Amino acid sequence: MLTRLIFRYDAQQLMNDPQHVRRYQELQCYVGWTDDDAARVASVGALLDPHLPPLVDDFYAEISRHPDAQKVITGGEAQVARLKTTLVAWLQQLLSGEYDADYVGRRWRVGYRHVEIGLNQVYTNAALSRLRRGLNAVLGECLQDDPARLTAVRQSLMTLIDLDLAIIEDAYQTEYTARQQRIERLATIGQVAGGVAHELRNPLNVVKTSVYYLLNARQANPEKLKDHLQRIGRQVEVADDVISALSDFAKLPVAEQRPTDLAACIGGVLKAEALPSNIATNLSCPATLPRVLVDDKQVRIAFGNLIRNARDAMPDGGRLDIQATGADGHVDIAVSDTGVGIPAEHLRQIMEPFFSTKARGIGLGLALTRAILDKNKGSLRVTSEVGKGSTFVVRLVSAPGSP
């Protein structure tokens, strides 16, 4: 209930935002709306007023013939009666000649309300078209003896309806986008919570069983005690690694880009990773390769993730090839393995946070790698074939003045 009240307060504040009035005024200027247009519309308000209820009756009769529009009316005839009264008042304001902040706020409210009840904007467009047609016909009847005035008033009124549609659609899109962003944020929070819970539950269970043993074992020998204490220590490290990975992903600092020797950078990563002897490694970085403009520390993390992924994809050994080529102001680094490969249905997801094909793994490695490369104005793409291996291609920007 509190969330709903806060949301309504925020929506009300947004609808009363002077920015919307300024935008409406800009739209008026854009279409050439003048005080004369307002006066012309106001001059026919009394003529058209008796015809408004029949137009509104026709409007809701048509809605009843379209299930997708009708389904948002959940309150039966009583609700329809209220809506008819509201629509008549809306049309009367349209013909009033007063287009102030209150007028703009009411139009914004229409767009917000349509998002709230789940009415597709296409029905608003069609509804205004139907009202436009009805008003046009009534106007023609009322001013049939004065063709010149009819033409001038009709042009002003149609322009005014176009302005209404623009501000309603602007409100609709603003609120729809805001709601989608809130939904996405909640989905992300849920995904993070699920990933953290999954990754921390296993080490916590191991710690729990070891603590239980240490508390309840009778005459446990020192070797057994030491083994359980070491198990607890290892699982604490696993949990700490999970937290560190999340922290690194969430707080990735701004890249401090400097000209960097790529061969030294990748060579250092390979040395630090100490790949098993059953994986043959080949690094090809020609001496003529230009330096790249990157944050060396961040890019080392990115290549470390790619190299570890390649290692994990070759549990029985294989070959890791890293080949760099430079052209047209950038350098491409292909990291290829002869491992198990990635199924086609997973290729679009493997760089998303918390998606992992490994039995163990939080699924942040490739997401962090892509985030690092984005911050360093680079990119990452992948090709793979199940049973034959994968190739990740990193593209980095060459440093200015490099050969």
N, C-alpha and C positions, 0 to 999 in steps of 0.2 A: 504494500500500500504506500509506504514511504517513497519507494522508487518511482511509483506511478505519479505521486504528487510532485516529486522533484522534476520528473520528466515534463509534466504539464507546465510547471513553473518555467523551466528552461525554454519550452516551446513558445510560451506566451512572451517571454523576453525576446526571443528571436523574431517573432512576428511583429513586435513593436519596435524593432531595430530601425533607427533612422536610415540605415544603409538601404533598406528595402524601398523606402520612399524616394531616396536619391536615385536608385536604380529605375524605379518606375518613371521618375521625371526624365531620366536619360532616354528611356524608351519612348516617352512622349515626344521628346525632341527628335529622336531618330525617325519617327513616322510623320513628323511635321504637325503634331497635335497643337492646337492653339486655343485661346479663350473663346474664339468664335465657334470652334467645334463644340466646346462645352455648352455654350449658349444655345446652339442649334439643337443639341440633344435634349437639353432641359426644356426647350420650347414645345416639344412634343410629348413630354412626360404625362401631362393631363389627358392628352388624346389617347395615348396608349394604355393608360392605367386600367380602364375597364376591361381591356382585352387580355390582361396578364393572367388572371386565374384560368381562363380556357387554355392558354398556352401551356401553363404549368400542368393542367390536367392531361393534356396531350403528351407532355414530356414524360410523366410517370406511367401513363398507359403504355407508351412505347417501351419503357424499362421492363415492364411486366412481361414483355414478349421476348426478353433476352436473358436467359438463365444466369450467365456470368455476371451481368449487371444486377439482376434481381437478388442474387444470393447474399449481397451485402445488406439487404433490408431484412432485418431479423425481428423487427418489432411489430410486424403485421400492419393493419390498416391505421392504427393509432400513430405509428411511426411515419407512415406515408403522409398522414394529415399534417403532422408537424413539419415534415420536410417540404410539403407544398407551401405552407405558410412562410417558411424560411426562404424558399426560392422566389416567392412573390416579393418579399422584402428585398432580396438581392437584386431583382430586376428593377424595383423602384429606386434603389440606390444607384443602379446603373444609369437611370434616366434623370437623376437629380441634378446633374451639372456640378456637383461638389466632389472633387476627386482628391481628397486630403489623406492624411496619415491613417485615419480610421477606415477609409475606403480601401486603401492598400492593404491594411492589416486584415480586413475581412476576406480579401482575395487570397492572401497568403494562408489564412485559416482553412480555406477550401482545399488547397493543395495538401496541407498537413493532414486534414481529416481524411482525405482519400487514401493516403498512405496508411493511416491508422486502421481504417476499415478494410483495407486490402482491395480497393477498387483500382483497376488498371487505368493509367492515364489516358489510354486510347478512348475509353468511354467518356472522359471529360471532353476530349476533342470532338467526339461525335455528338455529345449532348449540346455543346455550344453551337455546333453546326446546325442542329435541329432548331434550337432557340433562335439562332440568327435567321433561319429560313422563315420561322413563324413571325418574328418581328418585322422582317422585310415585307411579308405579305400584308400584315396589318397596317404597316406604314403606307404601303401602296394604296390601300383602301381609304385611309384617313386623308391623304394628301393627293388624291387622284386629280383634283381640280387645280393643283399648283405644281406642275411638273418640275419647274426649276428648283423650288424649295424641296420637293421630294428628293431630287438628285443630291442636293447639298446635304440634307439631313441624313439620307441613307449612307452617304460616304462617311460622314462623321460617326454615325452609330456603328457601322461595320468596323471602322478603325478602332473605336472604343472596345468593341468585343475582342478584337485581335489583341489589344493591350491587356485585357482581362485574362485571356488565354495565356499570354506570355508570362504574366506574374504568377498565375496559378501553377503553370508548368514549372516555373523556376522554384516555387515553394515545394512542389512535389519532388523534384529531383534532389533538392537540398535535403529534405527529410528522408527520402528513400536512401540516399547515399549515406547519411549519418546513421541510419538504422543498420544498414549493411555493415558499416565499419564496426558498430557495437557488437553485432553478431559475430563478425570475424575475430574481434578481440576476445570475446567470450570463448569462441572455439579454440583460439590459440592458448588461452589460459587453461582450458580443459586438456588440450593436447600436452602442454607443458606438465601439468599436474600428473597426467597419466604416465608420461615418460619418466618423470622423477620417481613416482611411486614404483614403477616397474624396476628401475635401475637400483633403487635403494632397498627394495624389499629383500632381494637375494642376499646381499651382504649382512643385512640386519638379522635375517633368519639364521645365518651361520653364526653370527656373534651370539645370538640368543641361545642356540644349542650349546655353544662352548661355555657360556656363562652358567647355564644350567648344570653342565657337567662339573665345572669347577666348584659350584656351590654344593653339589650333592654327592660327588664321588667320595667314596670312603677308601682311604689308603691308596690314593692314586700315586703312581710312581712319578718321580721328577721328570722323566722323559715325556710322559703323557701330559703333565701339567705344562711343560714347555711347548709342546705341540699345540695345545689349545690356545695358549697365549699368543703364539705366533699366528695361528689362524685368525684370532681377533685382530691382531695388528695388520695382517694382510687385508682383511675385509674393511677395516677403517680406511686404509689407503684407497681401496676401490671406491668407497663412498666419497672420499675426498676428491678423487679424480672426477667423479660425476659432477660434484658441486663446482669444481674448477672449470670443467668444460662448459657448464651453464653460465658461469660468471664470465668466462672469456667470450662467449657468444653474445651475451647481453651488453658487455661493456667494452666491446672492441674499440680501441681508441682511434683517433684520426691518424691516418697514415702520414709518416714523416718520410716523404719520398726523396731519395738521393740516387745518383748514378751508381749502379751496382753490377759487379762482375757476376754474371749468371753461373759460370762454371764453378767459381769458388762457393757461391751460395748453395747450389745443388750438391756439389761435392761434400760440403760440410754436413748437409742433411743426411746423405748416404752414410757417411762415417758415423754419425751419431746414432743412426738406426740399427747398424750392425746386423744386416740381413743374414739369415741362416745360410750355411754352406751349400744347400741344395738349390739355391736361387742364383743363377748366373746374372751378373749385372753389367750393362754396357751404357756408359755416359758419353754422348757425342755433343760437345759444344765447341765448334770451330773457333780458332784463334781470331778469325775475322768478325766474329759475332759482336754486334754492338752491345754496349752496356744498356741495362734497362733502368727505368725510372720507377723505383719501388721503395717501400719500407722493408729493409732487409729482414728484420726480425719477424714481421708479419708474414712475408712471403715464405720464409723458412717453415713456419707453421703450416702453411698451405701445402707446400711440397712434401712435408713430413706426413700429412694426412694422406696424400695421394700414394706415397711410397708404402705406407703401412697398409692401405687398402689393397694395393697390388700384392704385398706379401701375404695378406690374409686370403686373397683369392687363389693362392698357389700353395695350399697346405702340404702337397706332396712334391713341392719344388717346381721350378720352371725358369723362365727368363724374363728379366726386367730390362727394357730398353728405354732410355731417356734421350731423346734427340731434339736438338734446338736448331731452328733456322730463322734467319732474319730477312725481312723485306718490307718495303713501303712504310717505314716508320714504326714497325712493331717486330716482336720476336714471338714465334710460336714454339712451345715446348711440349712435345708429345711424350706422355708417360704410358708405355704399353706393357701389358703383362700377357702371359700365356695361361691364364688361370681359368676359372670355371665360367666366367662370363656373366652377363646380367640379362635376365629375361626382358624381352621387348616391352612387356607391360609395366616394368618397373623403371624404365629409363627416364620417364618424365617425372618420377617421384623421388629418385635417389638423392637429389640435392635439396629436398624439402626437410625442414627441421623435424627430428624424431622419426623419420622413416629409415628403417634399417632392414637389410636382408640377412644380417648376422644373427646367430642364436643369442649372442651377447653383444651389446653395443647400444649406446643411447641414441645414435642416429643424428649426431651433430657434426661429425667430421666434415662431410662434403658441404653441408650448409654453411659451416664456418669457413671452409675454403672458398666458397663462392662469395661470401660476405667480404672476406679479406681481399679477394681479387677485385670486387666492385669498388672497394675503398681505394684501391691502387689503380683504378681506371683500366682494369684488365677484364678478362672474361674466361669462362670455362665451358667446354662442350665435351660430349662423350659419344663414342660409338662402341658397340659391343656385340659379340656373338657367343651364345651359350656353347660352352665346351671348347672355345678357341681363345677367349680372352677379351680384354677391354683396352681401349685407348682413351685417355683423358688428355685433351689439348688445352693448355694454358696459353692465353695470348696476353702479352705485356707490351707496354709502350716503350720504344727506344728512347734513351736519354738524349737530349739535344746535344749536338756536336759529336755524337759517337760515330765512328767510321762505318 
